[in-house]
Amino acid sequence: MSPSSSFLSDIRYREKNGFPFVICARRNKLSSIMAGIQRRVQNSRIVEIQSGIEEVKKIAELRILTIFSNTLQLQPLQVKSVL
């Protein structure tokens, strides 16, 4: 799949669904992202709303994990004794 056909698929996707194609890029290679847009453009709007929400959850999970790992690296965890 060429970048231009991926771009056209993205335009069709937006026109059909009214929102942009969403996929967790950090968990996909470029080839699977490009194949995914061509495959998912065939789905109904309802299916794509559900798929988009699942992808946003994956994106949010990775961002939260990154924030916490960066925070823990910057500030050592302090545990107080209850004894």
C-alpha positions in Angstrom: 0.0 0.0 0.0 1.4 3.4 -1.0 1.3 6.5 1.2 -1.0 8.1 -1.4 -3.6 5.3 -1.2 -3.3 5.4 2.6 -4.0 9.2 2.4 -7.1 8.5 0.2 -8.3 5.8 2.6 -8.0 8.3 5.5 -10.1 10.9 3.5 -12.7 8.3 2.8 -12.7 7.2 6.5 -13.2 10.8 7.7 -16.0 11.4 5.1 -17.7 8.2 6.1 -17.4 8.4 9.9 -17.1 12.1 10.6 -14.0 11.7 12.7 -10.3 10.8 12.1 -8.9 7.3 12.0 -7.5 6.4 15.4 -5.0 3.7 16.1 -2.3 3.2 18.8 0.8 3.8 16.6 3.2 2.7 19.4 1.7 -0.7 19.3 1.6 -1.0 15.5 4.1 -1.0 12.6 3.6 1.4 9.7 2.4 -1.5 7.5 -0.3 -2.6 10.0 -1.5 1.0 10.4 -1.8 1.4 6.7 -3.5 -2.0 6.3 -5.8 -1.2 9.3 -7.2 2.0 7.7 -8.0 0.2 4.5 -9.7 -2.6 6.4 -11.5 -0.4 8.9 -12.9 2.0 6.3 -15.3 -0.9 5.5 -16.7 -1.0 9.0 -19.9 0.7 10.1 -19.7 4.0 12.0 -20.8 2.2 15.3 -18.1 -0.4 15.0 -15.6 2.4 14.3 -16.7 4.4 17.3 -16.1 1.2 19.4 -12.8 0.5 17.7 -11.7 4.1 18.2 -12.5 4.1 21.9 -10.5 0.9 22.3 -7.5 2.5 20.5 -7.8 5.6 22.7 -7.7 3.4 25.8 -4.4 1.8 24.6 -3.0 5.3 23.9 -4.0 6.6 27.3 -2.6 3.5 29.0 0.8 3.9 27.4 0.9 7.6 28.3 0.0 7.0 31.9 2.6 4.3 32.2 5.2 6.7 30.7 4.2 9.5 33.1 4.5 7.2 36.1 7.7 5.6 35.0 9.2 9.1 34.5 7.9 10.3 37.9 9.3 7.3 39.7 12.7 7.8 38.1 12.8 11.4 39.1 11.5 11.0 42.7 12.4 7.9 44.7 9.4 6.3 46.4 9.3 7.1 50.1 7.7 4.6 52.3 6.8 5.5 55.9 6.9 2.8 58.5 3.6 2.3 60.4 5.4 0.7 63.4 
